[in-house]
Amino acid sequence: MQISFSTRFRRNIRRIQDPDLRRRIERAITTLQAAQTITDFTGIRKVRSASGRCYRIRIGEYRLGITMQDNVAVLDHFAHRSIFYRHFP
């Protein structure tokens, strides 16, 4: 699967200082790239949205927001769960 990164996602990732959390994010991205479709990835959940193409991945107390555009997964947002649902989708 093709993956692209939004500017907001890159900014959110730069702020992370925990090396264990960074490893877990990298592992999730690698697994997502290896998947053929979005539903092949285990642990992904659909988020209610107007477009119906938004998903999230749980990484401990953090959430990784994904928006599907055609056949490209756009990694759109990464934040603590207390903040994530306020800004995504």
Secondary structure, DSSP 8 states (H G I E B T S, - for coil): -EEEE-HHHHHHHHT---HHHHHHHHHHHHHHHH-SSGGGSTTEEEE--SSS-EEEEEETTEEEEEEEETTEEEEEEEEEHHHHHHH--
